[in-house]
């Protein structure tokens, strides 16, 4: 037997145990072991039935991702499952932990399935731009019904064992001594004369004639731009329309189409990048971490409150500081309202609301921060204000406390200079709404210590964020690139495009919204005030007054005033074109002596996206981001870059770095401007015929 799988006869039942830690992934050794274990069980006259179980903490939790993109090795998973389904002896799958992807497909090849209450099952392949390729799309609809199978396969989310039992996937929930109870269950089935129950012999009947048509309409809204969910739907439909073997063949064809698609390559890149981004180059995984048992937040506004919720959700006590009692009360009331709204939707219980609120306390006095392990400042984006805060924190906070700023653009090194302990200072840039958005840009200053970096990366994980470590510069990674795109979008409208055209091009690329709809959501006043401060400070790079600023000067701040670039109806966030905006743009063009011209959608795409790629390349050159994958993850989780395009730099590789370099060079020749000066890294990769993810 393979070391990865063992076989033992126990109390008249053959037990096949997978031992391939940490998650019993279905690599070649496990597949071979499962087949060999089955053969041993079938040949063992003492075994009246068989049980398949996972050793350690889980049933097989899916394919071995290390085999992705490599030539297949025998036995294939479909062949293994086929052997189990055609076994002469009754087979029970015993599930604990998570039976995901190929793991669930193995369980569906068995006759019966039992699980502990805490177990979960799922087919998450859609999240990698794939579909279940070992019969999952054919067996699940036969067992749970096509509608439930569609929901489960196209969403890719795990289902807890009790719900899976209601769906007919799990036959029995058993106690925590899984092996003993699974053996007893198998023996009882044999004693009761229970039949073999091959799912392939069952029929998949659509719950309604219009099931697939209606489900596809829903997918068009939920999964806009994605290929895999629609292929999943086609595969499940094949389970209804075709005999089992023909359905398997169709599933395989659809799987291969997805495996070779750019979308799946992009989604698999994101899967690996999300794991890799947690490892900070130059910071050893053995670096000690500081203990964070209590957190202080300066500011109870929208950001401060949202940040506090992340820690309360993770069971970490938080004390929030405000200047006035009224502001503090308002902030805490908003947090309670947010939690109660989540409870009304059934996502948490009212007990959870009270438990989380009990972890939050308020203060008007910095002295109450004496015992906190981490402070995050979330006050107005002004260096003078930050200076006051950090000088005070330096005096009040204990030695070893981490002092973090939630600044989105300001110089973290300068902020650190306001303290006597710059090694303890860092940036922790949360994205709005902070309790929802997954990205956390952890900013490492010149003097930030390794153990602080290790701690804030670990904290990010604990509070459910995808944390990326970045360096210090104006806007860090995300906003620095965003500002370049926004400036191009504004310029394109100045030259003749409409805001609607620019937004549509970016939306059609796969973003949740275009630059101007996003400005309205964030508030035009925010960008306006930043640009105003820069002009007042005499910043030579400050953008001159734009038509967007002129809208802000009219008090049109976006959704919050029901008018920005677009107009909004009461209670409706749908942006609608506004004649007032068109007039402001027209007058602005006249004031600047600009004759509007026709701007093609292709030019909009190139100028908005290639300027970001060029800036991302400069960020990599400067070491602000250590790897191209860091930039990708920032843009996917912070700005809604379409997952199926893999992030800004991965997308650039797919478009072709040389093609982008050539166009950037042309824009620089035609328009000038620092934003179009080609990055030396971009030029080098173009000449070498490489992509950003080839660069080491």
C-alpha positions in Angstrom: 0.0 0.0 0.0 1.0 3.6 -0.6 2.1 5.5 2.5 -0.6 8.0 1.7 -3.4 5.5 2.1 -3.8 2.5 4.4 -6.1 -0.5 4.6 -7.2 -2.3 7.7 -10.0 -4.8 8.6 -11.9 -3.6 11.6 -14.8 -5.5 13.1 -15.7 -7.1 9.7 -15.4 -3.8 7.8 -12.5 -2.8 5.5 -11.3 0.7 6.4 -9.5 2.7 3.7 -7.8 5.7 5.4 -6.2 8.6 3.5 -3.1 10.0 5.3 -1.8 12.8 3.2 -1.5 15.8 5.5 -2.4 18.6 5.8 -5.6 18.3 3.8 -5.4 14.8 2.3 -5.2 16.3 -1.2 -5.9 13.8 -4.0 -2.4 13.7 -5.5 -1.2 10.7 -7.6 -0.1 8.7 -4.5 -3.5 9.2 -2.9 -5.3 8.2 -6.1 -3.2 5.1 -6.5 -3.6 4.3 -2.8 -7.4 4.6 -2.9 -7.5 2.2 -5.9 -5.2 -0.2 -4.2 -7.2 0.0 -0.9 -10.4 -0.8 -2.8 -8.8 -3.8 -4.4 -7.5 -5.0 -1.0 -11.0 -4.6 0.5 -12.7 -6.4 -2.4 -10.2 -9.3 -2.1 -10.6 -9.5 1.8 -13.2 -12.2 2.5 -13.5 -10.8 6.1 -14.7 -7.4 4.9 -18.5 -7.4 4.5 -18.5 -3.7 3.6 -15.9 -0.8 3.1 -15.5 2.6 4.7 -13.4 5.4 3.1 -12.2 8.0 5.7 -9.7 10.8 6.0 -6.9 10.6 8.6 -5.9 13.7 10.5 -8.2 16.7 10.4 -10.2 16.2 7.2 -11.7 14.0 4.5 -9.8 14.7 1.2 -10.3 18.4 0.6 -9.7 18.5 -3.1 -7.1 18.1 -5.8 -3.4 18.5 -5.2 -2.9 22.0 -6.5 0.8 21.2 -7.1 -0.3 19.0 -10.0 -2.1 21.9 -11.8 -0.8 22.5 -15.3 1.3 19.4 -15.3 0.7 16.2 -17.4 -1.9 13.9 -15.8 -0.6 10.8 -14.0 -2.5 7.6 -13.7 -4.8 6.6 -12.2 -7.1 9.5 -13.0 -9.6 10.6 -10.4 -12.6 9.7 -12.6 -11.1 6.2 -13.0 -10.7 5.8 -9.2 -14.3 7.0 -8.6 -15.6 4.7 -11.3 -13.9 1.8 -9.6 -15.6 2.7 -6.2 -19.0 3.1 -7.9 -18.7 -0.3 -9.5 -17.5 -2.0 -6.4 -19.0 -5.4 -5.5 -19.1 -4.4 -1.9 -21.1 -1.7 -0.3 -19.0 1.4 0.4 -19.6 4.2 2.9 -17.8 7.6 2.9 -17.1 8.9 6.4 -16.7 12.7 6.3 -15.1 15.1 8.8 -13.5 18.4 8.1 -14.2 19.4 4.5 -15.0 17.1 1.6 -14.3 19.6 -1.2 -14.0 19.2 -5.0 -12.5 15.9 -5.8 -13.0 14.9 -2.2 -16.8 15.2 -2.5 -16.6 13.5 -5.9 -15.0 10.5 -4.3 -17.7 10.5 -1.7 -20.4 10.6 -4.5 -18.8 7.5 -5.9 -19.6 5.7 -2.7 -23.0 4.1 -1.9 -23.7 6.0 1.3 -22.2 9.1 3.1 -22.1 9.8 6.8 -20.6 12.9 8.4 -19.9 14.5 11.7 -22.1 17.6 12.4 -19.1 20.0 12.0 -18.2 18.5 8.6 -18.8 20.3 5.3 -19.1 19.4 1.6 -18.6 21.5 -1.5 -17.5 21.8 -5.1 -15.4 25.0 -5.2 -13.8 24.5 -8.7 -15.7 27.5 -10.1 -13.5 29.7 -7.9 -10.5 28.6 -10.0 -12.4 29.2 -13.3 -13.1 25.4 -13.6 -15.9 23.0 -13.1 -15.9 19.7 -11.2 -14.2 17.3 -13.6 -14.6 13.9 -12.0 -18.3 13.4 -12.3 -19.5 16.0 -9.8 -21.7 17.8 -12.2 -23.4 14.5 -13.2 -23.7 12.8 -9.8 -24.8 15.7 -7.6 -27.9 16.7 -9.7 -29.0 13.0 -9.5 -28.6 12.9 -5.7 -29.7 16.4 -4.6 -31.7 17.6 -7.6 -30.6 19.9 -10.5 -31.6 23.1 -8.7 -29.6 22.5 -5.6 -26.7 21.2 -7.6 -26.7 24.4 -9.8 -26.7 26.6 -6.7 -23.9 24.6 -5.0 -21.7 24.2 -8.1 -22.0 27.8 -9.5 -21.4 29.4 -6.1 -18.6 27.0 -5.1 -19.3 27.6 -1.4 -19.1 24.7 1.2 -22.4 23.4 2.7 -22.4 22.3 6.4 -23.3 18.6 7.0 -26.8 19.2 8.5 -27.8 21.2 5.4 -26.2 18.7 3.2 -28.3 16.0 4.9 -31.4 18.0 4.2 -30.3 18.1 0.5 -29.9 14.4 0.4 -26.1 14.5 0.0 -25.4 13.1 3.5 -27.3 10.0 4.6 -26.6 10.3 8.3 -25.0 12.7 10.9 -23.0 10.7 13.3 -21.1 11.4 16.6 -17.5 12.5 16.9 -16.0 9.0 17.0 -16.4 9.0 13.2 -14.5 5.8 12.3 -16.4 3.6 14.9 -19.8 5.1 14.0 -19.1 4.7 10.2 -18.2 1.0 10.8 -21.3 0.5 12.8 -23.4 2.3 10.1 -21.9 0.1 7.4 -22.5 -3.1 9.4 -26.2 -2.1 10.0 -26.7 -1.5 6.3 -25.4 -5.0 5.5 -27.5 -6.5 8.3 -30.6 -4.7 7.0 -29.9 -6.0 3.5 -29.5 -2.4 2.2 -28.9 -2.3 -1.6 -25.8 -1.0 -3.4 -26.8 2.5 -4.4 -24.9 3.8 -7.4 -25.7 7.4 -8.1 -25.0 6.8 -11.8 -28.2 4.7 -11.9 -30.4 7.5 -10.6 -32.2 10.0 -12.8 -31.8 13.8 -12.6 -35.1 15.5 -13.1 -35.4 19.3 -13.5 -37.7 20.8 -10.9 -39.3 23.0 -13.6 -39.2 23.2 -17.4 -37.7 26.7 -17.2 -35.1 25.9 -14.5 -32.0 26.4 -16.6 -33.3 29.4 -18.5 -34.2 31.2 -15.2 -31.0 30.2 -13.5 -29.0 31.5 -16.4 -30.7 34.9 -16.1 -29.8 35.1 -12.5 -26.2 34.2 -13.3 -25.9 37.0 -15.8 -26.4 39.4 -12.9 -24.3 37.6 -10.3 -21.5 36.2 -12.5 -21.2 38.9 -15.1 -18.1 38.3 -17.3 -17.2 35.0 -15.8 -17.1 31.9 -18.0 -17.0 29.0 -15.5 -20.4 29.4 -13.9 -22.1 29.2 -17.3 -20.1 26.1 -18.2 -21.1 24.6 -14.9 -24.8 25.3 -15.9 -24.2 23.5 -19.2 -22.7 20.5 -17.5 -25.6 20.2 -15.0 -28.0 20.5 -17.9 -26.2 17.6 -19.5 -27.0 15.5 -16.4 -30.7 16.1 -17.1 -30.6 15.8 -20.8 -28.1 13.0 -21.5 -27.4 9.4 -20.3 -24.8 9.2 -17.5 -21.8 8.3 -19.7 -22.6 10.9 -22.3 -23.0 13.5 -19.5 -19.5 12.6 -18.2 -18.1 13.0 -21.7 -19.8 16.5 -21.9 -18.5 17.4 -18.5 -14.9 16.5 -19.6 -15.2 18.6 -22.8 -16.4 21.6 -20.8 -13.7 21.1 -18.2 -11.0 21.0 -20.8 -12.3 24.2 -22.4 -12.1 26.0 -19.0 -8.7 24.5 -18.1 -7.3 26.0 -21.3 -9.1 29.4 -21.0 -7.3 32.6 -20.1 -9.9 33.1 -17.3 -9.0 29.9 -15.4 -5.3 30.7 -15.8 -6.0 34.1 -14.2 -8.2 32.7 -11.4 -5.6 30.0 -10.6 -2.9 32.7 -10.5 -5.0 34.7 -8.0 -5.5 31.5 -5.9 -1.7 31.0 -5.6 -1.0 34.7 -5.4 -3.4 35.2 -2.4 -1.4 32.5 -0.5 2.0 33.8 -1.6 1.3 37.5 -0.7 1.2 36.5 3.0 4.9 35.7 2.8 6.9 39.0 2.9 10.2 38.8 1.1 13.1 39.4 3.6 11.0 38.6 6.6 11.6 35.1 7.9 8.5 33.0 8.7 10.2 32.3 12.1 10.2 36.1 12.9 8.6 36.4 16.4 5.2 38.2 16.5 4.0 40.6 19.2 1.0 39.6 21.1 -2.1 41.7 20.3 -4.8 41.2 23.0 -6.3 44.7 23.0 -6.6 47.4 20.3 -7.1 51.1 20.4 -8.7 53.1 17.5 -8.4 56.9 17.2 -11.5 58.1 15.6 -15.1 56.8 15.7 -16.1 57.9 12.2 -16.9 55.7 9.3 -13.4 54.3 8.9 -12.6 54.0 12.7 -15.9 52.3 13.3 -15.5 49.9 10.4 -11.9 49.0 11.5 -13.1 48.4 15.1 -15.7 45.9 13.9 -13.0 43.8 12.3 -11.3 43.2 15.6 -14.6 42.7 17.6 -15.6 40.1 15.0 -12.4 38.3 15.7 -13.0 38.4 19.5 -10.4 41.1 20.2 -11.4 43.9 22.6 -11.3 47.4 21.2 -11.3 50.9 22.8 -12.3 53.8 20.5 -11.2 57.3 21.2 -13.1 60.4 20.1 -12.8 64.1 20.9 -16.4 64.7 21.8 -18.9 62.4 23.6 -21.5 63.1 20.9 -19.2 61.8 18.1 -18.3 58.7 20.2 -21.9 57.9 20.9 -22.8 58.3 17.2 -19.9 56.1 16.2 -20.9 53.3 18.6 -24.5 53.6 17.6 -23.6 53.2 13.9 -21.6 50.0 14.7 -24.6 48.6 16.6 -26.9 49.5 13.7 -24.5 47.7 11.2 -24.4 44.6 13.4 -28.2 44.6 13.9 -28.7 45.0 10.1 -26.4 41.9 9.6 -28.4 40.0 12.2 -31.7 40.8 10.4 -30.3 39.3 7.3 -29.6 36.1 9.3 -25.8 36.2 8.9 -25.2 36.5 12.7 -27.5 36.1 15.7 -28.6 38.8 18.1 -26.4 37.1 20.7 -23.5 37.7 18.4 -24.4 41.4 18.2 -24.3 41.7 22.0 -21.1 39.7 22.3 -19.3 41.9 19.7 -20.7 45.1 21.1 -19.5 44.0 24.6 -15.9 44.0 23.2 -16.2 47.6 22.2 -15.7 50.5 24.6 -15.3 54.3 24.1 -13.1 57.0 25.7 -12.4 60.7 25.3 -9.0 60.3 27.0 -5.7 59.0 25.4 -4.7 57.8 28.9 -7.0 54.8 28.4 -4.6 53.6 25.6 -1.9 52.8 28.2 -2.5 49.0 28.0 -3.3 48.5 24.3 -1.0 46.4 22.1 -1.9 48.1 18.8 -3.3 51.5 18.0 -4.7 52.4 14.6 -5.2 56.1 13.9 -8.2 56.8 11.6 -8.5 60.6 11.7 -8.7 63.3 9.1 -6.2 63.0 6.3 -4.0 65.9 7.3 -0.3 65.7 8.3 -0.8 68.3 11.1 -3.6 66.3 12.6 -1.6 63.0 12.4 1.4 64.8 14.0 -0.7 65.7 17.1 -2.1 62.1 17.3 1.3 60.3 17.0 3.1 62.7 19.4 0.4 62.0 22.0 0.4 58.2 21.4 4.2 58.2 21.7 3.9 59.7 25.2 0.9 57.5 26.4 1.3 54.0 24.9 3.4 51.3 26.5 6.8 50.2 25.1 6.3 47.5 22.4 2.8 48.8 21.4 2.4 49.0 17.6 1.4 52.5 16.4 -0.3 52.3 13.0 -1.9 54.9 10.7 -4.8 54.2 8.4 -3.6 56.9 6.0 -4.3 56.2 2.4 -1.7 58.6 0.9 0.5 60.3 3.5 4.2 59.6 4.2 4.4 56.9 6.9 8.1 57.7 7.4 7.2 61.3 8.3 4.5 60.1 10.6 7.0 57.8 12.3 9.4 60.7 12.8 6.8 62.3 15.2 7.6 59.5 17.7 10.7 58.4 19.6 10.1 54.8 18.3 9.9 54.7 14.5 10.6 51.0 14.6 7.1 50.5 16.1 5.3 52.7 13.5 3.6 51.4 10.3 0.7 51.9 8.1 -2.5 49.8 8.1 -4.5 51.0 5.2 -8.0 49.6 5.4 -10.4 50.1 2.5 -13.9 51.5 2.8 -16.2 50.1 4.1 -13.5 48.7 6.4 -15.7 46.0 7.8 -16.5 44.6 4.3 -13.5 45.2 2.0 -11.0 42.4 2.2 -7.8 44.3 1.3 -5.4 45.6 4.0 -2.4 47.5 2.7 0.2 47.1 5.4 2.8 49.8 4.9 6.4 49.2 6.0 8.3 52.4 6.8 12.1 52.7 6.5 12.5 51.9 10.2 9.6 49.6 10.8 10.9 46.4 12.5 10.5 42.9 11.1 8.5 41.8 14.1 6.0 44.6 13.6 5.7 43.6 9.9 5.2 39.9 10.9 2.6 40.9 13.5 0.5 43.1 11.3 0.5 40.6 8.5 -0.6 37.9 11.0 -3.3 40.3 12.4 -4.6 40.9 8.9 -5.2 37.1 8.6 -6.8 36.9 12.0 -9.4 39.6 11.2 -10.2 38.0 7.8 -8.3 40.4 5.5 -6.0 39.7 2.6 -3.0 41.6 3.8 -0.3 42.9 1.4 3.0 44.4 2.6 3.9 47.6 0.6 6.5 50.4 0.9 6.1 54.1 1.4 5.2 56.5 -1.4 2.4 58.8 -2.2 -0.7 56.6 -2.4 1.2 53.4 -1.8 0.3 50.8 -4.4 -3.4 51.0 -5.0 -4.2 54.7 -4.8 -0.9 55.7 -6.6 -2.1 53.7 -9.6 -5.7 54.8 -9.2 -4.8 58.5 -9.2 -3.0 58.0 -12.6 -6.1 56.2 -14.0 -8.5 58.9 -12.7 -6.4 61.7 -14.2 -6.5 60.0 -17.6 -10.3 59.5 -17.3 -10.8 63.2 -16.5 -8.5 64.2 -19.4 -10.4 61.9 -21.8 -13.6 63.6 -21.0 -11.9 67.0 -21.4 -10.8 66.0 -24.9 -14.2 64.8 -26.0 -15.3 61.5 -24.4 -18.3 61.5 -22.1 -18.2 60.2 -18.5 -20.7 57.5 -19.5 -18.4 56.3 -22.3 -15.4 56.1 -20.0 -17.3 54.3 -17.3 -18.8 51.8 -19.7 -15.5 50.8 -21.2 -14.1 50.1 -17.7 -17.3 48.4 -16.6 -17.2 46.2 -19.7 -13.7 45.2 -18.9 -15.2 43.6 -15.7 -14.9 46.3 -13.0 -18.0 46.7 -10.7 -18.2 50.3 -11.8 -16.3 52.9 -13.9 -14.0 55.7 -12.5 -16.8 58.3 -12.3 -19.5 56.1 -10.7 -16.7 55.2 -8.2 -15.9 58.9 -7.6 -19.6 59.5 -6.9 -19.7 56.6 -4.5 -16.5 57.7 -2.6 -17.5 61.4 -2.7 -16.2 64.0 -5.1 -15.3 66.2 -2.1 -12.6 63.8 -0.9 -10.4 64.0 -4.1 -11.2 67.7 -4.4 -10.0 68.5 -0.9 -6.8 66.5 -1.4 -6.0 68.3 -4.7 -6.9 71.7 -3.2 -4.4 71.1 -0.3 -1.7 70.2 -2.8 -2.3 73.3 -4.9 -2.2 75.4 -1.7 1.0 73.8 -0.6 2.6 74.6 -4.0 3.1 71.0 -5.0 4.5 71.1 -8.6 2.8 67.8 -9.4 -0.6 69.1 -8.2 -3.3 68.6 -10.9 -4.7 71.9 -12.2 -8.4 72.6 -11.7 -10.6 70.1 -13.6 -14.2 69.9 -14.6 -14.5 67.3 -11.7 -13.4 69.9 -9.2 -15.9 72.4 -10.6 -18.7 69.9 -9.9 -17.5 69.6 -6.3 -17.4 73.4 -6.0 -21.1 73.3 -6.8 -21.7 71.0 -3.8 -22.2 68.0 -6.1 -20.4 65.4 -4.0 -21.9 62.3 -5.5 -24.3 59.8 -4.0 -24.4 61.5 -0.6 -25.9 64.7 -2.2 -27.8 62.8 -4.9 -25.7 64.6 -7.5 -22.1 64.3 -8.6 -20.9 63.3 -12.1 -24.3 61.6 -12.3 -27.7 62.3 -10.6 -29.4 59.9 -8.2 -33.0 59.4 -7.2 -33.9 59.1 -3.5 -33.1 55.6 -2.3 -31.7 54.6 -5.7 -28.0 54.3 -6.3 -28.3 53.9 -10.1 -26.2 56.7 -11.8 -28.2 58.6 -14.4 -26.6 61.1 -16.9 -27.1 64.7 -15.8 -27.4 67.7 -18.2 -25.8 69.9 -15.4 -22.6 67.8 -15.7 -22.7 68.1 -19.5 -22.9 71.9 -19.2 -20.0 72.1 -16.7 -17.9 69.9 -19.0 -18.8 72.0 -22.1 -18.0 75.3 -20.3 -14.7 73.9 -19.0 -13.7 72.9 -22.5 -14.5 76.5 -23.7 -12.5 78.0 -20.9 -9.5 76.0 -21.8 -10.0 76.5 -25.6 -10.5 72.7 -26.2 -12.4 71.6 -29.3 -13.9 68.2 -28.4 -13.0 65.3 -30.7 -14.3 61.7 -31.1 -12.5 59.4 -28.6 -12.7 55.7 -29.4 -13.5 53.0 -26.8 -10.1 51.5 -27.5 -8.3 54.7 -26.7 -10.3 54.9 -23.4 -9.2 51.4 -22.5 -5.6 51.9 -23.4 -5.2 55.3 -21.7 -7.0 54.2 -18.5 -5.4 50.8 -18.2 -1.9 51.2 -19.7 -1.2 54.2 -17.5 -1.9 51.9 -14.5 0.4 49.2 -15.9 3.2 51.7 -16.4 2.8 53.1 -12.9 2.6 49.5 -11.5 5.9 48.8 -13.3 7.5 51.9 -11.6 6.2 50.7 -8.2 8.0 47.3 -8.8 11.2 49.0 -9.9 11.2 51.2 -6.8 10.5 48.2 -4.5 7.3 49.7 -3.2 5.7 46.3 -4.1 8.1 43.3 -3.9 6.4 41.3 -6.6 3.9 41.7 -9.5 1.5 39.4 -7.6 1.4 41.9 -4.7 0.1 44.6 -7.2 -2.4 42.1 -8.6 -3.9 41.2 -5.1 -4.1 44.9 -4.1 -6.2 45.7 -7.2 -8.4 42.6 -7.0 -9.3 43.0 -3.3 -9.1 46.7 -3.0 -10.5 48.0 -6.3 -12.7 45.3 -7.8 -10.3 44.3 -10.6 -12.0 41.4 -12.3 -10.7 38.1 -10.8 -11.0 36.4 -14.1 -8.4 38.8 -15.5 -5.9 38.0 -12.7 -5.0 41.5 -11.6 -3.4 44.5 -13.3 0.1 43.0 -14.0 -1.2 39.6 -14.9 -3.7 41.2 -17.3 -0.7 43.2 -18.8 1.1 39.9 -19.4 -1.9 38.5 -21.2 -2.3 41.6 -23.4 1.4 41.5 -24.1 4.0 43.7 -22.4 5.6 44.7 -25.7 2.2 45.9 -27.1 1.7 48.0 -23.9 5.2 49.4 -24.0 4.8 50.5 -27.6 1.5 52.3 -26.9 2.9 53.9 -23.7 5.9 55.1 -25.7 3.5 56.5 -28.4 1.4 58.3 -25.8 4.6 59.8 -24.2 5.7 61.0 -27.7 2.3 62.6 -28.4 1.3 64.0 -25.0 4.4 64.0 -22.8 3.7 63.9 -19.1 5.5 61.9 -16.4 2.7 59.4 -16.3 3.5 58.3 -19.9 7.3 58.2 -19.5 7.9 54.5 -20.0 9.1 52.6 -17.0 12.6 51.1 -17.6 11.3 47.8 -16.3 8.4 47.9 -18.8 11.0 48.6 -21.6 13.3 45.9 -20.4 10.6 43.2 -20.3 9.3 44.3 -23.7 12.8 43.9 -25.2 13.3 40.5 -23.6 9.9 39.3 -24.6 9.0 38.6 -20.9 6.0 39.4 -18.7 5.9 40.8 -15.2 5.4 37.4 -13.7 8.6 36.1 -15.5 10.7 38.8 -13.8 12.5 37.5 -10.7 
